[in-house]
């Protein structure tokens, strides 16, 4: 009986030991499967990331190609603007120097000295017989009212135009703007477009010159708005394009000036 009991005990111990080994095996199998699943998921994530990277590279290449095309268009536009500026300068040269000859030396010196005294406000081009007033220093933003310093400088110019050297010249006052549209409501009420603003500024210069003593019949006024830039406009336009040009032209190019008597208005009935 004792021997049977011993054998039974050993058998139970062996059976118990077999269960422990099976549990470890099952756990190892489950861990292996979990690791395998994680490996498959990681490989899928890797493949997705590689596909996304290839798509980003493709989009970057396309963006670079588009940027190159846009840069080519910008360069073409800049070239067109430079061509237009040269054509405009050639036109002014024909109007002034080539067609009519250079300004008298004393008049040219007087205009050059005036511009030299106010370099931020005025530049002088002797080849074209032209003064350029910078609108940024001549007017407030969106305004056609002259700043005090600009009005004083125009009065000095009027004195020069009253000399004998300038007596045979008339003046063409031409306003220009950049390509930034007029948008402020208070400005739109007075200047509905850049063309209006450019003309109104030219008129303001003309009126100041007349007030300073220049004969009204000697002054012609025009405005081109944004349509005759001399440099390419940027996102905020260009200061060089915001200008008023004053071109001296011999009066022999125009009809003789005949003063008409001012008619008195009829009394109201």
QUIZISUL-V922603 format. One record per run of one state. SS is the DSSP state (alpha for helix, beta for strand, coil for the rest). FROM is the first residue (numbers start at 1). LEN is the number of residues. If there is no record, write none. Layout:
ss=SS from=FROM len=LEN
ss=SS from=FROM len=LEN
This chain:
ss=coil from=1 len=1
ss=alpha from=2 len=99
ss=coil from=101 len=4
ss=alpha from=105 len=13
ss=coil from=118 len=4
ss=beta from=122 len=4
ss=coil from=126 len=4
ss=beta from=130 len=5
ss=alpha from=135 len=4
ss=beta from=139 len=1
ss=coil from=140 len=6
ss=beta from=146 len=1
ss=coil from=147 len=1
ss=alpha from=148 len=14
ss=coil from=162 len=2
ss=alpha from=164 len=3
ss=coil from=167 len=2
ss=beta from=169 len=8
ss=coil from=177 len=8
ss=alpha from=185 len=6
ss=coil from=191 len=3
ss=alpha from=194 len=18
ss=coil from=212 len=4
ss=alpha from=216 len=3
ss=beta from=219 len=5
ss=coil from=224 len=10
ss=beta from=234 len=1
ss=coil from=235 len=2
ss=beta from=237 len=1
ss=coil from=238 len=1
ss=alpha from=239 len=3
ss=coil from=242 len=1
ss=beta from=243 len=8
ss=alpha from=251 len=3
ss=coil from=254 len=16
